[in-house]
Amino acid sequence: MDSRNGPEAPQESNVKSFFNSAPPLRDGDLICNKLKEFMDRISLSSENGSPVRVVCVTSGGTTVPLEQRCVRYIDNFSSGHRGAASTEYFVKAGYAVIFVYRRGSCQPYCRYLPQDSFLEFFDLTEDSTIQVCQSHATMVKKAIRDYRKAVEEGLLLKIPFTTIFEYLQILQMVAKSMSWTATRGMFYLAAAVSDFYVPWESMAEHKIQSAAGPLDMRLTQVPKMLSVLRKEWAPSAFCISFKLETDPGILLQKADMAMRKYGMHVVVANELATYKEEVIIVTKGRRTAVRRHNKETDLEEQLVYLLDEMHYEYIKQGGA
Ligand code: PAZ
């Protein structure tokens, strides 16, 4: 039912109550200014004579806090590797990228730097200056050059999130700031987003105490924001969501359903056991498997290449 003429549909009121009860972003004004600056610059640039395409890449898992002064939280599986790698290939393809990432997750152009043995990358010279070990120098030089180029050309904006509350508020801000891009906008939603959460107003303020015995907790369903994104926030953008399952028997059926139910243009289906080696691109009436060629290549390179072509077609046809 149309809310202008009668009571709100349940989904609509769930979306409202999610945003009304979410703690406001601490750095909301800063994000808003950064987005404005980024978009102003991009709107003046061109890509081979045509206006630049813009993609919002989401990456990493959202957390669900269990306490307002959070000590414990539920997390979602995602290292952020897919989003980081894809960002590099989108920049290479000429897109301006807004990289919305989980704090501490994998970053574009830093994917090869070891996180656990970072110091092994460096040598101390006799005069105590620090230099990158010769064995890694080529890789680091390339990463620095590519990163600087992306930043200097104004093609990369990074915005961090941690909780589901932050993620959805940021996604909404980004979507609204991209409205001027119309069909030239793309959403590539690789983040692993919580399906359930504890509403802020019903959350314990302080650390939950174990002395009270076993913990019973009721989680509320996170409203399905993909359909809100498609219908309200960015109706002309090209939208790609990801579907991860552990049971191969239901994966494609769930991907088809996500496409129909939320109006996605593409759903990228992957299975936990093989997601680094294979994904299936699901579109209306078509399934295309994308496999990693070997350990030296990224599956994301082929994936981004195919999505870039599909987006180009979408723009040519005026969106649909
Ligand atoms: O971040 P990562 O490279 O470790 O993993 C990527 C992924 C499996 C989280 C992504 O491909 C994906 O499927 N994201 C959506 C997950 C979901 O169904 O919520």
py3Dmol code that shows the C-alpha trace and the ligand (Angstrom):
import py3Dmol

protein = """\
ATOM      1  CA  MET A   1       0.000   0.000   0.000  1.00  0.00           C
ATOM      2  CA  ASP A   2       1.223   3.520  -0.791  1.00  0.00           C
ATOM      3  CA  SER A   3       2.133   5.203   2.517  1.00  0.00           C
ATOM      4  CA  ARG A   4       0.884   8.555   1.193  1.00  0.00           C
ATOM      5  CA  ASN A   5      -2.651   7.189   1.072  1.00  0.00           C
ATOM      6  CA  GLY A   6      -2.785   4.871   4.056  1.00  0.00           C
ATOM      7  CA  PRO A   7      -0.849   2.985   6.704  1.00  0.00           C
ATOM      8  CA  GLU A   8       2.821   2.271   5.973  1.00  0.00           C
ATOM      9  CA  ALA A   9       3.838  -1.110   4.553  1.00  0.00           C
ATOM     10  CA  PRO A  10       5.760  -3.154   7.167  1.00  0.00           C
ATOM     11  CA  GLN A  11       9.020  -2.971   5.188  1.00  0.00           C
ATOM     12  CA  GLU A  12       8.788   0.815   4.948  1.00  0.00           C
ATOM     13  CA  SER A  13       8.212   1.208   8.673  1.00  0.00           C
ATOM     14  CA  ASN A  14      11.069  -1.234   9.453  1.00  0.00           C
ATOM     15  CA  VAL A  15      13.420   0.894   7.352  1.00  0.00           C
ATOM     16  CA  LYS A  16      12.275   4.050   9.140  1.00  0.00           C
ATOM     17  CA  SER A  17      12.635   2.544  12.582  1.00  0.00           C
ATOM     18  CA  PHE A  18      16.112   1.213  11.711  1.00  0.00           C
ATOM     19  CA  PHE A  19      17.351   4.675  10.737  1.00  0.00           C
ATOM     20  CA  ASN A  20      15.485   6.495  13.501  1.00  0.00           C
ATOM     21  CA  SER A  21      16.956   4.296  16.197  1.00  0.00           C
ATOM     22  CA  ALA A  22      20.506   4.033  14.765  1.00  0.00           C
ATOM     23  CA  PRO A  23      23.119   6.076  16.665  1.00  0.00           C
ATOM     24  CA  PRO A  24      24.043   8.995  14.361  1.00  0.00           C
ATOM     25  CA  LEU A  25      27.392   8.752  12.574  1.00  0.00           C
ATOM     26  CA  ARG A  26      30.102  10.415  14.652  1.00  0.00           C
ATOM     27  CA  ASP A  27      31.793  11.872  11.559  1.00  0.00           C
ATOM     28  CA  GLY A  28      28.690  12.282   9.376  1.00  0.00           C
ATOM     29  CA  ASP A  29      29.506  15.895   8.414  1.00  0.00           C
ATOM     30  CA  LEU A  30      33.057  15.002   7.460  1.00  0.00           C
ATOM     31  CA  ILE A  31      31.880  12.124   5.242  1.00  0.00           C
ATOM     32  CA  CYS A  32      29.292  14.396   3.654  1.00  0.00           C
ATOM     33  CA  ASN A  33      31.950  17.023   2.833  1.00  0.00           C
ATOM     34  CA  LYS A  34      34.370  14.441   1.467  1.00  0.00           C
ATOM     35  CA  LEU A  35      31.657  12.985  -0.767  1.00  0.00           C
ATOM     36  CA  LYS A  36      30.716  16.420  -2.035  1.00  0.00           C
ATOM     37  CA  GLU A  37      34.320  17.334  -2.827  1.00  0.00           C
ATOM     38  CA  PHE A  38      34.906  13.988  -4.567  1.00  0.00           C
ATOM     39  CA  MET A  39      31.732  14.252  -6.657  1.00  0.00           C
ATOM     40  CA  ASP A  40      32.391  17.904  -7.575  1.00  0.00           C
ATOM     41  CA  ARG A  41      35.807  16.950  -8.927  1.00  0.00           C
ATOM     42  CA  ILE A  42      34.532  13.842 -10.725  1.00  0.00           C
ATOM     43  CA  SER A  43      31.687  15.729 -12.367  1.00  0.00           C
ATOM     44  CA  LEU A  44      34.306  17.865 -14.172  1.00  0.00           C
ATOM     45  CA  SER A  45      36.406  14.908 -15.388  1.00  0.00           C
ATOM     46  CA  SER A  46      35.933  12.722 -18.416  1.00  0.00           C
ATOM     47  CA  GLU A  47      36.830   9.169 -19.474  1.00  0.00           C
ATOM     48  CA  ASN A  48      37.693   8.925 -23.187  1.00  0.00           C
ATOM     49  CA  GLY A  49      35.524  11.952 -23.912  1.00  0.00           C
ATOM     50  CA  SER A  50      32.486  10.623 -21.942  1.00  0.00           C
ATOM     51  CA  PRO A  51      31.572  11.501 -18.362  1.00  0.00           C
ATOM     52  CA  VAL A  52      33.376   9.368 -15.775  1.00  0.00           C
ATOM     53  CA  ARG A  53      31.536   6.342 -14.382  1.00  0.00           C
ATOM     54  CA  VAL A  54      31.368   6.032 -10.613  1.00  0.00           C
ATOM     55  CA  VAL A  55      31.204   2.810  -8.607  1.00  0.00           C
ATOM     56  CA  CYS A  56      30.542   2.341  -4.911  1.00  0.00           C
ATOM     57  CA  VAL A  57      32.407  -0.797  -3.801  1.00  0.00           C
ATOM     58  CA  THR A  58      31.448  -2.132  -0.358  1.00  0.00           C
ATOM     59  CA  SER A  59      33.874  -4.455   1.341  1.00  0.00           C
ATOM     60  CA  GLY A  60      34.357  -6.377   4.600  1.00  0.00           C
ATOM     61  CA  GLY A  61      31.847  -7.531   7.195  1.00  0.00           C
ATOM     62  CA  THR A  62      29.520  -5.440   9.339  1.00  0.00           C
ATOM     63  CA  THR A  63      29.383  -5.991  13.093  1.00  0.00           C
ATOM     64  CA  VAL A  64      26.297  -6.128  15.293  1.00  0.00           C
ATOM     65  CA  PRO A  65      27.058  -4.653  18.726  1.00  0.00           C
ATOM     66  CA  LEU A  66      25.460  -6.389  21.700  1.00  0.00           C
ATOM     67  CA  GLU A  67      26.071  -3.514  24.117  1.00  0.00           C
ATOM     68  CA  GLN A  68      25.900   0.255  23.550  1.00  0.00           C
ATOM     69  CA  ARG A  69      29.313   0.646  25.201  1.00  0.00           C
ATOM     70  CA  CYS A  70      30.384  -2.235  23.043  1.00  0.00           C
ATOM     71  CA  VAL A  71      32.579  -4.992  24.436  1.00  0.00           C
ATOM     72  CA  ARG A  72      30.986  -7.841  22.486  1.00  0.00           C
ATOM     73  CA  TYR A  73      29.641  -8.032  18.973  1.00  0.00           C
ATOM     74  CA  ILE A  74      28.544 -10.489  16.289  1.00  0.00           C
ATOM     75  CA  ASP A  75      30.699 -10.372  13.167  1.00  0.00           C
ATOM     76  CA  ASN A  76      30.293 -11.344   9.513  1.00  0.00           C
ATOM     77  CA  PHE A  77      32.789 -13.335   7.514  1.00  0.00           C
ATOM     78  CA  SER A  78      34.820 -11.218   5.056  1.00  0.00           C
ATOM     79  CA  SER A  79      38.506 -10.287   4.821  1.00  0.00           C
ATOM     80  CA  GLY A  80      37.801  -7.458   2.363  1.00  0.00           C
ATOM     81  CA  HIS A  81      40.123  -8.985  -0.237  1.00  0.00           C
ATOM     82  CA  ARG A  82      37.436  -9.133  -2.953  1.00  0.00           C
ATOM     83  CA  GLY A  83      36.432  -5.502  -2.491  1.00  0.00           C
ATOM     84  CA  ALA A  84      40.041  -4.283  -2.355  1.00  0.00           C
ATOM     85  CA  ALA A  85      41.125  -6.232  -5.459  1.00  0.00           C
ATOM     86  CA  SER A  86      38.003  -5.177  -7.383  1.00  0.00           C
ATOM     87  CA  THR A  87      38.623  -1.520  -6.495  1.00  0.00           C
ATOM     88  CA  GLU A  88      42.056  -1.692  -8.142  1.00  0.00           C
ATOM     89  CA  TYR A  89      40.559  -3.166 -11.331  1.00  0.00           C
ATOM     90  CA  PHE A  90      37.715  -0.640 -11.428  1.00  0.00           C
ATOM     91  CA  VAL A  91      40.212   2.237 -11.157  1.00  0.00           C
ATOM     92  CA  LYS A  92      42.253   0.618 -13.929  1.00  0.00           C
ATOM     93  CA  ALA A  93      39.098   0.435 -16.077  1.00  0.00           C
ATOM     94  CA  GLY A  94      38.612   4.214 -15.636  1.00  0.00           C
ATOM     95  CA  TYR A  95      35.970   4.270 -12.888  1.00  0.00           C
ATOM     96  CA  ALA A  96      36.008   6.645  -9.942  1.00  0.00           C
ATOM     97  CA  VAL A  97      35.619   4.426  -6.881  1.00  0.00           C
ATOM     98  CA  ILE A  98      34.059   5.089  -3.496  1.00  0.00           C
ATOM     99  CA  PHE A  99      35.486   2.277  -1.380  1.00  0.00           C
ATOM    100  CA  VAL A 100      33.256   1.717   1.664  1.00  0.00           C
ATOM    101  CA  TYR A 101      35.235  -0.689   3.831  1.00  0.00           C
ATOM    102  CA  ARG A 102      35.295  -2.307   7.250  1.00  0.00           C
ATOM    103  CA  ARG A 103      37.973  -0.711   9.462  1.00  0.00           C
ATOM    104  CA  GLY A 104      41.035  -2.981   9.572  1.00  0.00           C
ATOM    105  CA  SER A 105      40.048  -5.006   6.486  1.00  0.00           C
ATOM    106  CA  CYS A 106      42.130  -5.502   3.340  1.00  0.00           C
ATOM    107  CA  GLN A 107      42.950  -2.293   1.406  1.00  0.00           C
ATOM    108  CA  PRO A 108      43.438  -1.625  -2.311  1.00  0.00           C
ATOM    109  CA  TYR A 109      47.101  -1.607  -3.389  1.00  0.00           C
ATOM    110  CA  CYS A 110      48.148  -3.139  -0.038  1.00  0.00           C
ATOM    111  CA  ARG A 111      46.842  -6.646  -0.643  1.00  0.00           C
ATOM    112  CA  TYR A 112      50.309  -8.132  -0.998  1.00  0.00           C
ATOM    113  CA  LEU A 113      51.782  -6.604   2.122  1.00  0.00           C
ATOM    114  CA  PRO A 114      51.932  -9.250   4.849  1.00  0.00           C
ATOM    115  CA  GLN A 115      49.972  -8.186   7.905  1.00  0.00           C
ATOM    116  CA  ASP A 116      51.484 -10.669  10.329  1.00  0.00           C
ATOM    117  CA  SER A 117      55.149 -10.249   9.384  1.00  0.00           C
ATOM    118  CA  PHE A 118      55.176  -6.622   8.282  1.00  0.00           C
ATOM    119  CA  LEU A 119      58.681  -5.955   9.654  1.00  0.00           C
ATOM    120  CA  GLU A 120      60.132  -8.622   7.370  1.00  0.00           C
ATOM    121  CA  PHE A 121      59.531  -6.220   4.504  1.00  0.00           C
ATOM    122  CA  PHE A 122      62.194  -3.808   5.757  1.00  0.00           C
ATOM    123  CA  ASP A 123      65.948  -3.639   6.222  1.00  0.00           C
ATOM    124  CA  LEU A 124      67.974  -1.297   8.408  1.00  0.00           C
ATOM    125  CA  THR A 125      71.026   0.067   6.604  1.00  0.00           C
ATOM    126  CA  GLU A 126      74.359   0.763   8.358  1.00  0.00           C
ATOM    127  CA  ASP A 127      73.456   4.425   8.803  1.00  0.00           C
ATOM    128  CA  SER A 128      70.100   3.367  10.334  1.00  0.00           C
ATOM    129  CA  THR A 129      67.852   4.397   7.470  1.00  0.00           C
ATOM    130  CA  ILE A 130      64.957   2.083   6.715  1.00  0.00           C
ATOM    131  CA  GLN A 131      64.538   0.560   3.284  1.00  0.00           C
ATOM    132  CA  VAL A 132      62.238  -2.010   1.709  1.00  0.00           C
ATOM    133  CA  CYS A 133      63.981  -5.387   1.237  1.00  0.00           C
ATOM    134  CA  GLN A 134      65.219  -5.836  -2.311  1.00  0.00           C
ATOM    135  CA  SER A 135      63.095  -9.000  -2.710  1.00  0.00           C
ATOM    136  CA  HIS A 136      59.871  -6.987  -2.285  1.00  0.00           C
ATOM    137  CA  ALA A 137      60.981  -3.676  -3.780  1.00  0.00           C
ATOM    138  CA  THR A 138      59.417  -4.138  -7.238  1.00  0.00           C
ATOM    139  CA  MET A 139      56.038  -5.027  -5.806  1.00  0.00           C
ATOM    140  CA  VAL A 140      56.030  -2.161  -3.302  1.00  0.00           C
ATOM    141  CA  LYS A 141      57.129   0.378  -5.959  1.00  0.00           C
ATOM    142  CA  LYS A 142      54.273  -0.678  -8.236  1.00  0.00           C
ATOM    143  CA  ALA A 143      51.755  -0.515  -5.379  1.00  0.00           C
ATOM    144  CA  ILE A 144      52.915   2.990  -4.398  1.00  0.00           C
ATOM    145  CA  ARG A 145      52.765   4.219  -8.007  1.00  0.00           C
ATOM    146  CA  ASP A 146      49.295   2.770  -8.653  1.00  0.00           C
ATOM    147  CA  TYR A 147      47.916   4.066  -5.351  1.00  0.00           C
ATOM    148  CA  ARG A 148      49.343   7.593  -5.833  1.00  0.00           C
ATOM    149  CA  LYS A 149      48.006   7.703  -9.401  1.00  0.00           C
ATOM    150  CA  ALA A 150      44.488   6.731  -8.241  1.00  0.00           C
ATOM    151  CA  VAL A 151      44.547   9.356  -5.473  1.00  0.00           C
ATOM    152  CA  GLU A 152      46.156  12.126  -7.553  1.00  0.00           C
ATOM    153  CA  GLU A 153      43.666  11.598 -10.388  1.00  0.00           C
ATOM    154  CA  GLY A 154      40.891  11.844  -7.787  1.00  0.00           C
ATOM    155  CA  LEU A 155      39.613   8.349  -8.604  1.00  0.00           C
ATOM    156  CA  LEU A 156      39.564   6.875  -5.090  1.00  0.00           C
ATOM    157  CA  LEU A 157      37.685   7.883  -1.968  1.00  0.00           C
ATOM    158  CA  LYS A 158      37.802   5.592   1.068  1.00  0.00           C
ATOM    159  CA  ILE A 159      35.122   5.597   3.778  1.00  0.00           C
ATOM    160  CA  PRO A 160      35.366   3.210   6.761  1.00  0.00           C
ATOM    161  CA  PHE A 161      32.587   1.549   8.767  1.00  0.00           C
ATOM    162  CA  THR A 162      32.422  -0.977  11.585  1.00  0.00           C
ATOM    163  CA  THR A 163      28.821  -1.592  12.627  1.00  0.00           C
ATOM    164  CA  ILE A 164      25.687  -2.362  10.630  1.00  0.00           C
ATOM    165  CA  PHE A 165      24.363   1.038  11.795  1.00  0.00           C
ATOM    166  CA  GLU A 166      27.324   2.871  10.270  1.00  0.00           C
ATOM    167  CA  TYR A 167      27.331   0.779   7.096  1.00  0.00           C
ATOM    168  CA  LEU A 168      23.709   1.415   6.141  1.00  0.00           C
ATOM    169  CA  GLN A 169      23.838   5.125   6.965  1.00  0.00           C
ATOM    170  CA  ILE A 170      26.987   5.502   4.861  1.00  0.00           C
ATOM    171  CA  LEU A 171      25.489   3.499   1.982  1.00  0.00           C
ATOM    172  CA  GLN A 172      22.474   5.794   1.985  1.00  0.00           C
ATOM    173  CA  MET A 173      24.693   8.922   1.980  1.00  0.00           C
ATOM    174  CA  VAL A 174      26.845   7.584  -0.854  1.00  0.00           C
ATOM    175  CA  ALA A 175      23.792   6.578  -2.904  1.00  0.00           C
ATOM    176  CA  LYS A 176      22.248  10.009  -2.535  1.00  0.00           C
ATOM    177  CA  SER A 177      25.503  11.758  -3.398  1.00  0.00           C
ATOM    178  CA  MET A 178      25.731   9.630  -6.565  1.00  0.00           C
ATOM    179  CA  SER A 179      22.210  10.407  -7.816  1.00  0.00           C
ATOM    180  CA  TRP A 180      23.564  12.815 -10.480  1.00  0.00           C
ATOM    181  CA  THR A 181      25.523   9.943 -12.086  1.00  0.00           C
ATOM    182  CA  ALA A 182      22.212   8.251 -13.094  1.00  0.00           C
ATOM    183  CA  THR A 183      22.973   5.207 -15.282  1.00  0.00           C
ATOM    184  CA  ARG A 184      26.727   5.915 -15.021  1.00  0.00           C
ATOM    185  CA  GLY A 185      26.600   4.969 -11.348  1.00  0.00           C
ATOM    186  CA  MET A 186      27.243   1.422 -10.179  1.00  0.00           C
ATOM    187  CA  PHE A 187      26.907  -0.354  -6.833  1.00  0.00           C
ATOM    188  CA  TYR A 188      29.157  -3.380  -6.280  1.00  0.00           C
ATOM    189  CA  LEU A 189      28.016  -4.687  -2.927  1.00  0.00           C
ATOM    190  CA  ALA A 190      30.630  -7.237  -1.867  1.00  0.00           C
ATOM    191  CA  ALA A 191      30.404  -6.475   1.877  1.00  0.00           C
ATOM    192  CA  ALA A 192      29.017  -9.219   4.107  1.00  0.00           C
ATOM    193  CA  VAL A 193      26.086  -7.485   5.763  1.00  0.00           C
ATOM    194  CA  SER A 194      24.371  -8.704   8.936  1.00  0.00           C
ATOM    195  CA  ASP A 195      20.860 -10.093   8.513  1.00  0.00           C
ATOM    196  CA  PHE A 196      19.984  -9.583  12.192  1.00  0.00           C
ATOM    197  CA  TYR A 197      20.704  -6.850  14.713  1.00  0.00           C
ATOM    198  CA  VAL A 198      19.872  -5.590  18.187  1.00  0.00           C
ATOM    199  CA  PRO A 199      17.926  -2.295  17.946  1.00  0.00           C
ATOM    200  CA  TRP A 200      19.839   0.463  19.734  1.00  0.00           C
ATOM    201  CA  GLU A 201      17.027   1.317  22.136  1.00  0.00           C
ATOM    202  CA  SER A 202      16.645  -2.283  23.336  1.00  0.00           C
ATOM    203  CA  MET A 203      20.420  -2.838  23.693  1.00  0.00           C
ATOM    204  CA  ALA A 204      22.074  -3.090  27.117  1.00  0.00           C
ATOM    205  CA  GLU A 205      24.081   0.055  27.846  1.00  0.00           C
ATOM    206  CA  HIS A 206      26.848  -1.637  29.844  1.00  0.00           C
ATOM    207  CA  LYS A 207      28.756  -4.881  29.443  1.00  0.00           C
ATOM    208  CA  ILE A 208      26.356  -7.823  29.773  1.00  0.00           C
ATOM    209  CA  GLN A 209      27.112  -9.686  33.001  1.00  0.00           C
ATOM    210  CA  SER A 210      27.562 -13.459  33.068  1.00  0.00           C
ATOM    211  CA  ALA A 211      26.484 -13.742  36.719  1.00  0.00           C
ATOM    212  CA  ALA A 212      22.861 -13.563  35.522  1.00  0.00           C
ATOM    213  CA  GLY A 213      23.249 -17.002  33.883  1.00  0.00           C
ATOM    214  CA  PRO A 214      22.684 -18.018  30.228  1.00  0.00           C
ATOM    215  CA  LEU A 215      21.985 -15.210  27.812  1.00  0.00           C
ATOM    216  CA  ASP A 216      18.699 -15.049  25.923  1.00  0.00           C
ATOM    217  CA  MET A 217      18.743 -12.461  23.205  1.00  0.00           C
ATOM    218  CA  ARG A 218      16.223 -11.660  20.490  1.00  0.00           C
ATOM    219  CA  LEU A 219      17.666 -10.308  17.251  1.00  0.00           C
ATOM    220  CA  THR A 220      15.565  -8.225  14.874  1.00  0.00           C
ATOM    221  CA  GLN A 221      15.761  -8.699  11.118  1.00  0.00           C
ATOM    222  CA  VAL A 222      17.728  -5.985   9.313  1.00  0.00           C
ATOM    223  CA  PRO A 223      15.329  -4.415   6.768  1.00  0.00           C
ATOM    224  CA  LYS A 224      16.088  -5.432   3.176  1.00  0.00           C
ATOM    225  CA  MET A 225      17.923  -2.301   2.096  1.00  0.00           C
ATOM    226  CA  LEU A 226      18.779  -3.631  -1.372  1.00  0.00           C
ATOM    227  CA  SER A 227      15.251  -2.949  -2.558  1.00  0.00           C
ATOM    228  CA  VAL A 228      15.317   0.510  -0.932  1.00  0.00           C
ATOM    229  CA  LEU A 229      18.603   1.231  -2.709  1.00  0.00           C
ATOM    230  CA  ARG A 230      17.120   0.176  -6.057  1.00  0.00           C
ATOM    231  CA  LYS A 231      13.747   1.839  -5.692  1.00  0.00           C
ATOM    232  CA  GLU A 232      14.502   5.011  -3.758  1.00  0.00           C
ATOM    233  CA  TRP A 233      18.158   5.858  -3.224  1.00  0.00           C
ATOM    234  CA  ALA A 234      19.617   5.078  -6.666  1.00  0.00           C
ATOM    235  CA  PRO A 235      16.869   4.013  -9.093  1.00  0.00           C
ATOM    236  CA  SER A 236      18.980   4.527 -12.247  1.00  0.00           C
ATOM    237  CA  ALA A 237      22.242   2.964 -11.060  1.00  0.00           C
ATOM    238  CA  PHE A 238      23.522  -0.429 -12.186  1.00  0.00           C
ATOM    239  CA  CYS A 239      23.313  -2.660  -9.104  1.00  0.00           C
ATOM    240  CA  ILE A 240      25.354  -5.767  -8.354  1.00  0.00           C
ATOM    241  CA  SER A 241      24.951  -7.681  -5.108  1.00  0.00           C
ATOM    242  CA  PHE A 242      26.804 -10.742  -3.859  1.00  0.00           C
ATOM    243  CA  LYS A 243      25.337 -13.910  -2.414  1.00  0.00           C
ATOM    244  CA  LEU A 244      27.458 -16.198  -0.252  1.00  0.00           C
ATOM    245  CA  GLU A 245      26.198 -19.618   0.816  1.00  0.00           C
ATOM    246  CA  THR A 246      27.759 -22.703   2.362  1.00  0.00           C
ATOM    247  CA  ASP A 247      25.199 -25.110   0.845  1.00  0.00           C
ATOM    248  CA  PRO A 248      25.803 -25.402  -2.924  1.00  0.00           C
ATOM    249  CA  GLY A 249      22.293 -26.853  -3.285  1.00  0.00           C
ATOM    250  CA  ILE A 250      20.608 -23.519  -2.567  1.00  0.00           C
ATOM    251  CA  LEU A 251      23.128 -20.990  -3.887  1.00  0.00           C
ATOM    252  CA  LEU A 252      21.762 -20.327  -7.377  1.00  0.00           C
ATOM    253  CA  GLN A 253      18.172 -20.434  -6.254  1.00  0.00           C
ATOM    254  CA  LYS A 254      18.955 -17.781  -3.594  1.00  0.00           C
ATOM    255  CA  ALA A 255      20.834 -15.683  -6.165  1.00  0.00           C
ATOM    256  CA  ASP A 256      17.841 -15.826  -8.569  1.00  0.00           C
ATOM    257  CA  MET A 257      15.558 -14.841  -5.733  1.00  0.00           C
ATOM    258  CA  ALA A 258      17.754 -11.856  -4.746  1.00  0.00           C
ATOM    259  CA  MET A 259      17.657 -10.667  -8.325  1.00  0.00           C
ATOM    260  CA  ARG A 260      13.876 -10.861  -8.631  1.00  0.00           C
ATOM    261  CA  LYS A 261      13.006  -9.701  -5.116  1.00  0.00           C
ATOM    262  CA  TYR A 262      15.391  -6.759  -4.853  1.00  0.00           C
ATOM    263  CA  GLY A 263      15.565  -5.855  -8.548  1.00  0.00           C
ATOM    264  CA  MET A 264      19.345  -6.339  -8.801  1.00  0.00           C
ATOM    265  CA  HIS A 265      20.788  -6.222 -12.316  1.00  0.00           C
ATOM    266  CA  VAL A 266      23.412  -8.826 -11.428  1.00  0.00           C
ATOM    267  CA  VAL A 267      23.926 -11.167  -8.488  1.00  0.00           C
ATOM    268  CA  VAL A 268      27.377 -12.680  -8.073  1.00  0.00           C
ATOM    269  CA  ALA A 269      26.932 -16.076  -6.417  1.00  0.00           C
ATOM    270  CA  ASN A 270      29.765 -17.721  -4.500  1.00  0.00           C
ATOM    271  CA  GLU A 271      30.236 -20.640  -2.173  1.00  0.00           C
ATOM    272  CA  LEU A 272      32.309 -20.359   0.982  1.00  0.00           C
ATOM    273  CA  ALA A 273      34.488 -23.385   0.110  1.00  0.00           C
ATOM    274  CA  THR A 274      35.445 -22.088  -3.356  1.00  0.00           C
ATOM    275  CA  TYR A 275      34.781 -18.330  -3.403  1.00  0.00           C
ATOM    276  CA  LYS A 276      38.392 -17.462  -4.188  1.00  0.00           C
ATOM    277  CA  GLU A 277      38.438 -19.785  -7.204  1.00  0.00           C
ATOM    278  CA  GLU A 278      35.001 -19.455  -8.736  1.00  0.00           C
ATOM    279  CA  VAL A 279      31.940 -17.188  -8.825  1.00  0.00           C
ATOM    280  CA  ILE A 280      28.814 -17.346 -10.967  1.00  0.00           C
ATOM    281  CA  ILE A 281      27.452 -14.170 -12.517  1.00  0.00           C
ATOM    282  CA  VAL A 282      23.665 -14.447 -12.444  1.00  0.00           C
ATOM    283  CA  THR A 283      21.618 -12.136 -14.668  1.00  0.00           C
ATOM    284  CA  LYS A 284      18.080 -12.424 -16.047  1.00  0.00           C
ATOM    285  CA  GLY A 285      18.020 -15.791 -17.822  1.00  0.00           C
ATOM    286  CA  ARG A 286      21.805 -16.232 -17.837  1.00  0.00           C
ATOM    287  CA  ARG A 287      24.509 -17.747 -15.641  1.00  0.00           C
ATOM    288  CA  THR A 288      28.190 -17.268 -16.368  1.00  0.00           C
ATOM    289  CA  ALA A 289      30.906 -19.019 -14.380  1.00  0.00           C
ATOM    290  CA  VAL A 290      34.105 -17.037 -13.785  1.00  0.00           C
ATOM    291  CA  ARG A 291      37.121 -19.069 -12.669  1.00  0.00           C
ATOM    292  CA  ARG A 292      40.527 -17.954 -11.507  1.00  0.00           C
ATOM    293  CA  HIS A 293      43.136 -18.968 -14.100  1.00  0.00           C
ATOM    294  CA  ASN A 294      45.965 -19.662 -11.652  1.00  0.00           C
ATOM    295  CA  LYS A 295      47.476 -18.584  -8.324  1.00  0.00           C
ATOM    296  CA  GLU A 296      49.213 -15.560  -9.917  1.00  0.00           C
ATOM    297  CA  THR A 297      45.993 -14.011 -11.224  1.00  0.00           C
ATOM    298  CA  ASP A 298      42.967 -12.440  -9.553  1.00  0.00           C
ATOM    299  CA  LEU A 299      39.485 -13.719 -10.274  1.00  0.00           C
ATOM    300  CA  GLU A 300      38.345 -10.116  -9.702  1.00  0.00           C
ATOM    301  CA  GLU A 301      40.154  -8.978 -12.860  1.00  0.00           C
ATOM    302  CA  GLN A 302      37.843 -11.067 -15.069  1.00  0.00           C
ATOM    303  CA  LEU A 303      34.820 -10.269 -12.940  1.00  0.00           C
ATOM    304  CA  VAL A 304      35.326  -6.512 -13.177  1.00  0.00           C
ATOM    305  CA  TYR A 305      36.033  -6.793 -16.922  1.00  0.00           C
ATOM    306  CA  LEU A 306      32.675  -8.536 -17.533  1.00  0.00           C
ATOM    307  CA  LEU A 307      30.730  -6.167 -15.263  1.00  0.00           C
ATOM    308  CA  ASP A 308      32.339  -3.159 -16.936  1.00  0.00           C
ATOM    309  CA  GLU A 309      31.032  -4.455 -20.311  1.00  0.00           C
ATOM    310  CA  MET A 310      27.547  -5.082 -18.903  1.00  0.00           C
ATOM    311  CA  HIS A 311      27.468  -1.609 -17.367  1.00  0.00           C
ATOM    312  CA  TYR A 312      28.551  -0.077 -20.671  1.00  0.00           C
ATOM    313  CA  GLU A 313      25.630  -1.852 -22.439  1.00  0.00           C
ATOM    314  CA  TYR A 314      23.253  -0.711 -19.696  1.00  0.00           C
ATOM    315  CA  ILE A 315      24.303   2.913 -20.186  1.00  0.00           C
ATOM    316  CA  LYS A 316      23.978   2.576 -23.969  1.00  0.00           C
ATOM    317  CA  GLN A 317      20.421   1.336 -23.598  1.00  0.00           C
ATOM    318  CA  GLY A 318      19.526   4.155 -21.210  1.00  0.00           C
ATOM    319  CA  GLY A 319      19.239   1.853 -18.166  1.00  0.00           C
ATOM    320  CA  ALA A 320      16.503  -0.714 -17.566  1.00  0.00           C
TER     321      ALA A 320
END
"""
ligand_1 = """\
19
PAZ
O 36.071 -10.296 1.620
P 36.480 -11.665 1.142
O 37.325 -11.597 -0.110
O 37.115 -12.474 2.227
O 35.121 -12.447 0.788
C 34.245 -11.959 -0.206
C 32.801 -12.374 0.090
C 32.705 -13.878 0.113
C 32.384 -11.804 1.438
C 31.915 -11.795 -1.067
O 32.251 -12.392 -2.267
C 30.424 -12.022 -0.789
O 29.855 -13.008 -1.136
N 29.757 -11.039 -0.145
C 28.330 -11.135 0.221
C 28.154 -12.012 1.422
C 26.703 -12.220 1.773
O 26.001 -13.062 1.193
O 26.264 -11.478 2.671
"""
view = py3Dmol.view(width=600, height=400)
view.addModel(protein, "pdb")
view.setStyle({"model": 0}, {"cartoon": {"style": "trace"}})
view.addModel(ligand_1, "xyz")
view.setStyle({"model": 1}, {"stick": {}})
view.zoomTo()
view.show()
